[in-house]
Amino acid sequence: MSSSPTGTRKSGEGERKKMANMRNRDLPEEMLVEILSRVPVKCLVRFRCVCKSWYALSTNPHFITKHLACATSHNHHRGAILKGWGWDQWVALGHLQPHVSTLSNETLELSGDVDLTQLFQDEVVRLLVVGLCNGILCFAGTLRKNPKLYGGDYDHVVLWNPATRESKMLPQMDIPTSTSCTSNFGFGIDPKTNDYKVVRIMSFDSHCEVVVYSLSTNSWRVIDSSPSPSYSIDLPFHPSYLNGVHHWWACEKEDEEEEIPDNRFLISFDMSNEVFQEVLRPPAVGYVYGDIAVINDSVTLILPYMCDVKKWFEIWVLNESGVERTWTKIFTIEDIFHRWDLIQLREDGLVVLRTHEACSLVLYDPETQELRDLRIYEPDCQLVTYTETLVSLNGPGNLVEQQDNS
């Protein structure tokens, strides 16, 4: 007589526990930790069901830190997300609506969609990827139920770990709707306290106000430091946090419409002492605007130039030695069609471009000048690569389990 499904399931669970206990007896604990610290997050989450000791290990803060250090130092277990406004949204809904997809970082093939209504607990009409730190992504969004904000500010901020599918919606701030306000954001970790922080720069008609959210207290607070009200600060397009400091590209408001290159500069925010600082731009001339990013653990500027129907990009990195900061041009990406945009400068030296004609993404090799069509079509998008980590957002009642559609 064959066993019942229930009996088979219990037998299988018993075998897994027996194997886990046997492995725990056969392997020294130090060796087990070393092995598991190199295992992908998805597997470690599954291993939590094997036995209590493995669950305790995978949720231990010291192990999480070790796993993060291993993944970061060896560039292991990398993923990617794409925030876009797909044409299929227009066909299905009659209007463009932001969406987020997961991709393989190696092949850049789409693997699934993220349910934004679970992250924000409502329909989202505007979405910004604010930043990235230790595998945690920060989003700012505007909900459909707040139509007054469609063309202005963002009303909700969410932290999300795409590897564990955990998310946390931050407390909402009360901003008078009668007051004109636009916000800029930064996200990172305070290396002195290991506390994750979100900085929000709110620009009103005549002044700036800066508030900082701390994950440890789950609350916002106003700080004394703020940039000059005359600054126009660009919303981040690429993640620009590094070693406790978040960076933005800025210019003087009165010169913004004239697009005078000499008046563009960088500002930074130190997550530990919570102060702003101006950063001198590189000694390049002739560019009108630029993007800031973090590539291979360096603050990087991507400066575009155009001539006739061709475009090229100069890549500069910030060298910090003691109190001195200098810029070095490391290479130039040449022979790009002038109507193409640079979406991502990858750590392997390849570049993701978006064509204006078909709104398609292509992978470009600057050395061989080869192009590969990624078969992704987006009128506007952000592409972000992250390291898969076990970093937890915690907080009972604030944890949302995303469905894994990959």
C-alpha positions as CSV (number, residue, x, y, z in Angstrom):
1,M,0.0,0.0,0.0
2,S,1.4,3.4,-1.0
3,S,1.8,6.0,1.7
4,S,-0.5,9.0,1.9
5,P,0.6,12.4,0.7
6,T,0.7,13.7,4.3
7,G,2.9,10.8,5.4
8,T,5.2,11.4,2.5
9,R,5.5,15.1,3.3
10,K,6.3,14.4,7.0
11,S,8.8,11.8,5.9
12,G,10.5,14.3,3.6
13,E,10.6,16.9,6.3
14,G,12.1,14.4,8.7
15,E,14.8,13.5,6.2
16,R,15.7,17.2,5.7
17,K,16.0,17.7,9.4
18,K,18.1,14.6,9.8
19,M,20.5,15.7,7.0
20,A,20.7,19.2,8.5
21,N,21.5,17.8,12.0
22,M,24.1,15.4,10.4
23,R,25.8,18.2,8.6
24,N,25.8,20.3,11.8
25,R,27.6,17.4,13.6
26,D,30.0,16.6,10.8
27,L,31.1,20.2,10.0
28,P,32.7,22.6,12.5
29,E,30.5,25.7,13.0
30,E,33.2,28.0,11.7
31,M,33.3,26.0,8.4
32,L,29.6,25.9,8.1
33,V,29.4,29.7,8.5
34,E,32.1,30.1,5.9
35,I,30.3,27.9,3.4
36,L,26.8,29.5,4.0
37,S,28.2,33.0,3.8
38,R,28.9,32.4,0.1
39,V,25.4,30.9,-0.7
40,P,22.9,33.1,-2.6
41,V,20.2,34.8,-0.6
42,K,17.4,32.9,-2.3
43,C,18.8,29.6,-1.1
44,L,19.5,30.8,2.4
45,V,15.9,31.9,2.7
46,R,14.8,28.4,1.7
47,F,17.3,26.9,4.2
48,R,15.5,28.6,7.0
49,C,12.9,25.9,6.8
50,V,15.4,23.1,7.2
51,C,16.0,23.5,11.0
52,K,16.0,26.1,13.8
53,S,19.8,26.4,13.9
54,W,20.0,27.4,10.2
55,Y,17.1,29.8,10.7
56,A,18.9,31.4,13.6
57,L,22.2,31.6,11.7
58,S,20.7,33.2,8.6
59,T,18.9,35.9,10.7
60,N,21.9,36.5,13.0
61,P,23.2,40.1,12.5
62,H,26.9,39.0,12.5
63,F,26.2,36.4,9.8
64,I,24.2,38.9,7.7
65,T,27.2,41.3,7.9
66,K,29.6,38.5,7.0
67,H,27.4,37.5,4.0
68,L,27.2,41.1,2.9
69,A,31.0,41.6,3.1
70,C,31.6,38.4,1.1
71,A,29.1,39.3,-1.6
72,T,30.4,42.9,-1.9
73,S,34.1,42.1,-1.9
74,H,33.7,39.4,-4.6
75,N,30.8,41.0,-6.6
76,H,28.8,37.8,-6.0
77,H,25.0,37.4,-6.3
78,R,24.1,40.5,-8.3
79,G,20.7,41.4,-9.5
80,A,19.1,44.3,-11.5
81,I,15.9,46.2,-11.5
82,L,14.4,48.4,-14.3
83,K,12.0,51.2,-13.5
84,G,10.1,52.3,-16.6
85,W,6.9,53.5,-18.3
86,G,6.2,50.7,-20.7
87,W,4.2,51.2,-23.9
88,D,2.1,48.2,-22.9
89,Q,0.8,50.3,-20.0
90,W,-0.6,52.8,-22.4
91,V,-2.3,50.1,-24.5
92,A,-3.8,48.4,-21.4
93,L,-4.7,51.4,-19.3
94,G,-4.9,54.3,-21.7
95,H,-2.2,56.2,-19.7
96,L,1.4,55.7,-18.8
97,Q,2.0,54.2,-15.4
98,P,5.4,53.4,-13.7
99,H,6.4,49.8,-13.3
100,V,9.4,47.9,-12.0
101,S,10.9,44.7,-13.5
102,T,13.6,42.4,-12.3
103,L,16.4,41.3,-14.6
104,S,19.4,39.0,-14.7
105,N,22.4,41.3,-14.1
106,E,24.6,39.0,-16.3
107,T,22.3,38.8,-19.4
108,L,20.0,41.7,-18.7
109,E,17.0,39.5,-19.6
110,L,13.7,40.4,-17.9
111,S,12.7,37.8,-15.3
112,G,9.6,39.2,-13.5
113,D,7.5,42.2,-12.5
114,V,7.2,43.8,-9.1
115,D,3.8,44.5,-7.6
116,L,4.1,48.2,-6.7
117,T,0.6,48.2,-5.1
118,Q,2.0,45.8,-2.4
119,L,5.0,48.0,-1.8
120,F,3.0,51.3,-1.6
121,Q,-0.3,49.7,-0.6
122,D,-2.0,51.7,-3.4
123,E,-1.7,52.5,-7.1
124,V,1.4,54.6,-8.0
125,V,1.3,57.2,-10.7
126,R,4.9,58.6,-10.3
127,L,8.0,56.7,-9.1
128,L,11.6,57.6,-8.5
129,V,14.5,55.3,-7.6
130,V,16.1,57.4,-4.9
131,G,19.1,55.3,-4.1
132,L,20.7,52.0,-3.2
133,C,22.7,50.8,-0.2
134,N,23.7,47.3,0.8
135,G,21.1,45.6,-1.4
136,I,18.3,47.9,-0.1
137,L,16.5,50.1,-2.7
138,C,14.8,53.4,-1.8
139,F,11.7,54.5,-3.8
140,A,9.8,57.7,-3.7
141,G,6.3,57.6,-5.2
142,T,3.1,59.5,-5.7
143,L,-0.2,57.7,-5.2
144,R,-3.2,58.1,-7.5
145,K,-5.4,59.2,-4.6
146,N,-3.3,62.4,-4.3
147,P,-3.9,64.1,-7.7
148,K,-2.6,67.4,-6.5
149,L,0.9,66.0,-6.4
150,Y,1.0,64.5,-9.9
151,G,3.2,67.3,-11.3
152,G,5.0,68.2,-8.1
153,D,6.2,66.4,-5.0
154,Y,6.3,62.8,-3.8
155,D,4.1,61.7,-0.9
156,H,5.4,58.2,0.0
157,V,8.9,56.7,0.5
158,V,9.5,52.9,0.6
159,L,12.5,50.8,1.4
160,W,12.7,47.4,-0.4
161,N,15.1,44.4,-0.3
162,P,14.5,42.7,-3.7
163,A,16.5,39.6,-2.7
164,T,14.3,38.8,0.4
165,R,11.2,40.6,-0.9
166,E,10.9,42.6,2.3
167,S,9.7,46.2,2.2
168,K,8.9,49.0,4.6
169,M,6.8,52.1,4.0
170,L,8.2,55.1,5.8
171,P,5.9,57.3,8.0
172,Q,4.2,59.9,5.8
173,M,5.1,63.5,6.3
174,D,2.5,66.3,6.5
175,I,3.3,68.9,3.9
176,P,0.7,71.7,3.3
177,T,-0.8,71.2,-0.1
178,S,-1.3,75.0,-0.4
179,T,2.5,75.4,-0.2
180,S,4.6,75.0,-3.3
181,C,7.2,72.3,-2.5
182,T,9.5,70.0,-4.5
183,S,11.7,67.4,-2.8
184,N,15.0,65.7,-3.5
185,F,16.1,62.6,-1.7
186,G,19.2,60.7,-0.7
187,F,19.6,57.2,0.9
188,G,22.5,55.5,2.6
189,I,23.9,54.2,5.9
190,D,25.5,56.0,8.8
191,P,28.8,54.0,9.1
192,K,29.3,55.1,12.7
193,T,25.9,53.8,13.9
194,N,25.0,51.3,11.1
195,D,21.7,53.1,10.9
196,Y,20.0,53.4,7.5
197,K,18.9,57.0,6.7
198,V,16.8,58.8,4.1
199,V,17.5,62.5,3.7
200,R,14.7,64.6,2.1
201,I,15.5,68.2,0.9
202,M,12.3,70.1,0.6
203,S,12.6,73.3,-1.5
204,F,9.9,75.9,-0.8
205,D,9.5,79.3,-2.5
206,S,12.0,81.1,-0.3
207,H,13.7,78.5,1.8
208,C,14.9,74.9,2.1
209,E,14.1,72.5,4.9
210,V,15.8,69.2,5.4
211,V,14.4,66.2,7.3
212,V,16.2,62.9,8.0
213,Y,14.5,59.5,8.5
214,S,16.3,56.9,10.7
215,L,15.4,53.2,10.4
216,S,16.3,52.7,14.1
217,T,13.7,55.1,15.3
218,N,11.3,54.8,12.3
219,S,10.7,58.5,12.4
220,W,11.6,61.8,10.6
221,R,13.3,64.8,12.2
222,V,14.2,68.3,11.0
223,I,17.9,69.0,11.0
224,D,19.7,72.4,11.1
225,S,21.9,71.9,8.0
226,S,20.5,72.7,4.6
227,P,21.8,73.7,1.1
228,S,21.3,77.2,-0.1
229,P,17.7,78.1,-1.3
230,S,19.3,79.4,-4.5
231,Y,20.5,75.9,-5.5
232,S,18.6,73.8,-8.0
233,I,19.4,70.2,-7.1
234,D,18.9,67.5,-9.7
235,L,16.9,64.4,-8.9
236,P,19.2,61.4,-8.9
237,F,19.3,59.2,-12.0
238,H,22.0,56.8,-10.9
239,P,22.7,55.6,-7.3
240,S,25.2,58.1,-5.9
241,Y,25.9,57.0,-2.3
242,L,29.4,55.9,-1.3
243,N,31.1,55.4,2.1
244,G,28.6,57.3,4.2
245,V,28.1,60.2,1.8
246,H,25.3,60.9,-0.7
247,H,26.0,63.2,-3.7
248,W,23.9,65.4,-6.0
249,W,24.4,67.5,-9.1
250,A,23.4,71.1,-8.6
251,C,23.5,74.6,-10.1
252,E,22.4,78.2,-9.2
253,K,18.8,78.8,-9.9
254,E,19.2,82.1,-11.6
255,D,21.6,80.5,-14.1
256,E,19.6,77.3,-14.6
257,E,17.7,78.5,-17.7
258,E,20.9,79.9,-19.3
259,E,22.6,76.5,-18.8
260,I,26.0,78.0,-17.9
261,P,28.4,75.1,-17.3
262,D,30.7,77.0,-15.0
263,N,28.0,77.3,-12.4
264,R,27.3,73.6,-12.1
265,F,28.8,71.8,-9.1
266,L,28.2,68.9,-6.7
267,I,26.9,68.9,-3.2
268,S,27.3,66.0,-0.7
269,F,25.6,65.0,2.5
270,D,27.5,63.2,5.3
271,M,25.2,60.6,6.8
272,S,27.1,60.6,10.1
273,N,27.5,64.3,10.9
274,E,24.5,65.3,8.8
275,V,26.0,68.3,7.1
276,F,26.1,69.4,3.4
277,Q,29.3,70.3,1.6
278,E,30.1,71.7,-1.9
279,V,32.3,69.6,-4.1
280,L,34.3,71.2,-6.9
281,R,33.5,70.0,-10.3
282,P,36.3,68.6,-12.6
283,P,38.2,71.0,-14.8
284,A,36.3,70.0,-17.9
285,V,34.7,72.6,-20.2
286,G,32.0,72.7,-22.8
287,Y,29.4,70.4,-21.2
288,V,25.9,71.7,-20.3
289,Y,24.8,69.0,-17.9
290,G,26.0,65.7,-16.5
291,D,25.1,62.6,-14.4
292,I,26.7,61.5,-11.2
293,A,27.0,57.8,-10.3
294,V,29.0,55.4,-8.2
295,I,31.0,53.0,-10.4
296,N,33.6,50.5,-9.0
297,D,33.5,52.2,-5.6
298,S,34.3,55.6,-7.0
299,V,32.2,58.8,-7.3
300,T,31.9,59.2,-11.1
301,L,30.7,62.0,-13.4
302,I,29.3,61.2,-16.8
303,L,29.7,64.3,-19.0
304,P,28.1,64.4,-22.4
305,Y,29.3,66.3,-25.4
306,M,27.7,66.7,-28.9
307,C,28.8,67.7,-32.3
308,D,26.7,67.5,-35.4
309,V,25.1,64.0,-35.2
310,K,27.6,62.4,-32.8
311,K,27.8,62.3,-29.1
312,W,30.5,61.3,-26.7
313,F,30.8,60.9,-22.9
314,E,33.8,61.8,-20.7
315,I,34.0,59.7,-17.6
316,W,35.7,61.4,-14.6
317,V,36.3,59.9,-11.1
318,L,36.7,61.7,-7.8
319,N,40.0,60.9,-6.0
320,E,39.9,61.5,-2.3
321,S,43.2,61.6,-0.4
322,G,42.9,63.1,3.1
323,V,41.2,66.5,2.8
324,E,42.2,66.9,-0.9
325,R,39.7,66.1,-3.7
326,T,40.8,65.9,-7.3
327,W,39.2,64.6,-10.5
328,T,40.7,62.3,-13.1
329,K,39.4,61.6,-16.5
330,I,39.7,57.8,-16.9
331,F,38.2,57.2,-20.4
332,T,35.9,58.5,-23.2
333,I,33.0,56.7,-24.7
334,E,33.0,57.8,-28.4
335,D,30.9,57.6,-31.5
336,I,27.4,57.6,-30.0
337,F,24.5,58.8,-32.0
338,H,23.5,62.2,-30.6
339,R,19.9,61.2,-29.9
340,W,20.8,58.2,-27.8
341,D,20.9,58.4,-23.9
342,L,23.2,56.6,-21.6
343,I,21.1,54.6,-19.1
344,Q,23.8,52.7,-17.3
345,L,27.6,52.6,-17.1
346,R,28.3,49.1,-16.0
347,E,31.2,47.9,-13.8
348,D,32.5,45.6,-16.6
349,G,32.9,48.6,-18.8
350,L,29.9,48.0,-21.0
351,V,27.2,50.6,-21.5
352,V,23.4,50.4,-21.7
353,L,22.0,53.0,-24.1
354,R,18.4,53.9,-25.1
355,T,17.6,54.8,-28.7
356,H,15.2,57.7,-29.3
357,E,13.8,56.2,-32.4
358,A,12.5,52.9,-31.0
359,C,12.9,53.7,-27.3
360,S,14.8,50.4,-27.1
361,L,17.7,49.5,-24.8
362,V,20.9,48.3,-26.3
363,L,24.2,47.0,-24.8
364,Y,27.2,48.8,-26.2
365,D,30.9,47.7,-26.0
366,P,33.0,50.9,-26.2
367,E,36.1,48.9,-27.2
368,T,34.7,46.9,-30.1
369,Q,31.8,49.3,-30.8
370,E,29.4,46.3,-30.9
371,L,25.8,46.7,-30.2
372,R,23.3,44.1,-28.8
373,D,19.6,44.7,-28.8
374,L,18.2,43.9,-25.4
375,R,14.6,43.7,-26.7
376,I,13.4,46.0,-23.9
377,Y,11.4,49.0,-25.0
378,E,10.9,51.9,-22.6
379,P,10.2,55.6,-23.4
380,D,11.9,56.5,-20.1
381,C,13.7,54.3,-17.5
382,Q,16.2,53.8,-14.7
383,L,18.4,50.7,-14.6
384,V,20.0,49.8,-11.2
385,T,22.3,46.9,-10.3
386,Y,22.3,45.7,-6.7
387,T,24.0,43.1,-4.5
388,E,21.7,40.5,-3.1
389,T,21.9,40.6,0.7
390,L,20.1,39.4,3.8
391,V,19.8,42.9,5.3
392,S,16.5,43.1,7.2
393,L,14.2,46.0,7.5
394,N,12.4,44.4,10.5
395,G,9.5,46.1,12.2
396,P,6.4,44.0,13.0
397,G,3.5,45.1,10.8
398,N,5.8,47.0,8.5
399,L,7.0,44.0,6.6
400,V,5.5,43.2,3.2
401,E,6.2,39.9,1.5
402,Q,6.4,40.4,-2.3
403,Q,5.3,37.6,-4.5
404,D,8.3,36.2,-6.4
405,N,7.4,36.3,-10.1
406,S,10.8,35.4,-11.4
